[in-house]
Amino acid sequence: IGERGVFNREVAGRMYAPWVYGLCYLVAELPYVTIITLLFHMITWFLGNIPTISANPSTVESVQGYQLFFLYFVPLLLFTVMCTFVGQTIARLAPTVEVGNAMGTGMASWLSSLSGFYMPKPFIPAAYMWLYWLNPFKYTFECMMVIFFRNRTLACQDPNLPGWLVIGCVSGNDVLRMMGMDPALAIPGQFVVVGYIFAWIILDLLLLQYLRFSNK
């Protein structure tokens, strides 16, 4: 938004086409987004002691820790890329920074509320289920939950306190059922996220081409 004045002058001077500017801006974000997402993933992965937990082949279908690390990183990266492009699109739509911030936080709160995280799928009112299935946040959250919990045995560190007394479940599959998540949809759901990425890119380029705010 802050660069809008420069962009309008350079486009008016025919220095480049609007779609070229938009495409270059999006591509330039990818290395930064990838590095930041990887750093975040490494910090949270090892803080949670996930490599030690995940290395037991009897609980996670012989998937070793480093493989699980990569499988968990892919949906996280796709999600971060999508959110970055959503932010770029909002910047094209918003007339001011304040409006853009309100639109971004409002959209994030709304989508998070219907992703199955704050309110599991079985508890979402039927009138809102269509929003749940259209929600890209849902597909990322579901995939990450399936990767982490599927076929996992849950145990408490205190041998005198069974894990089910703490969380009400004895296995990761119980957690997935409680959340209303289908492991068969985890991988196909990532293609939905990729589809959303391309949809936001197209919308962003169209807005750059046809929407103008006076910002001299």
Secondary structure as UniProt FT lines:
FT   TURN            2..3
FT   HELIX           4..12
FT   TURN            13..14
FT   HELIX           18..47
FT   TURN            48..49
FT   HELIX           50..54
FT   TURN            57..62
FT   HELIX           65..93
FT   HELIX           97..113
FT   TURN            114..116
FT   HELIX           121..123
FT   HELIX           126..128
FT   HELIX           129..134
FT   HELIX           136..149
FT   TURN            150..151
FT   TURN            159..160
FT   HELIX           163..167
FT   HELIX           172..179
FT   HELIX           183..185
FT   HELIX           186..210
//
